[in-house]
Amino acid sequence: MGYTRIGVFGATGKMGSAIIRAIGTTPGALLAAAVEREGHPAIGQDAGVVASGVSRGVPITAGTPANKTDVWIDFSVPAATLAAVRAAQVMNVAMVVGTTGLSADDREQLQAAAKQIPIVFSPNMSVGVNVMLKLVADAARALGPSYDLEIVETHHRAKRDAPSGTALRLGEALAEATGRNLGATARYERHGEIGARTAAEIGIQTLRGGDVVGDHTVFFLGTGDRIEITHRASSRDTFAVGAVRAALWVAGHVSGDESTPAQRREPGLYDMRDVLDL
């Protein structure tokens, strides 16, 4: 059976550990490298033991993966992600990027890198959230302009960026479906004497507190009725499973399929809609 050899950046973080666990339970996926920052106390330890107490025979290293890999997965911070992308270009390795908080310039750098290597970039790798993206776009088109569009997202108190990347992606999906420009119509704050809500705006509001993994609700508010579409993540495992699925896809492997040889995707910037054929 062919395996997709995966390198995981931020191997001891909450997402990195979840991804390592997901690799261990996904047919066709193989943990080949685990990376942490220079000087991290876990360097040299078995990545599987750190993540789940089960040895994977892969020591945590610093820098870029020393072992042969097909795909790198990175859910870190923008500066570290872009450094990893540059290294992936040099080593001709595909990437799966789930980092949030990327600026417009950061995204342009991803676009440029994707001319040389295939990159799957999504602020939320959850299969459920990406199905939700399609549902809200379909609903917005069907309901028409008489319904007001609002998004509310909730995350744990330690989350550093706001609104969440998922909330912004939901906003983009709504804007695309209704022919709006999110940059011109998004409303992130309401305070004081702001006047009546405009028909064109898309509200995106942020809540922070506790240990909430991630809740997102899109409201379609009409006259006499409303529709709410909600996704609630109860575990980071849902993001990790999606990230590993994306890694298999970009490498050309299908989980559990031993009959078809892998054929890596062409260079390009993909998202989970491509992975899920949505």
Secondary structure, DSSP 8 states (H G I E B T S, - for coil): ---EEEEEESTTSHHHHHHHHHHHHSTTEEEEEEEE-TT-TTTTSBHHHHHHS---S-BEEESS--S--SEEEE-S-HHHHHHHHHHHHHHT-EEEE------HHHHHHHHHHTTTSEEEE-S---HHHHHHHHHHHHHHHHH-TTSEEEEEEEE-TT--SSS-HHHHHHHHHHHHHHT--HHHHEE----SS--S--SS-EEEEEEE-TT--EEEEEEEE-SS-EEEEEEEES-THHHHHHHHHHHHHHHT--TT--SS------SEEE-HHHHTT-
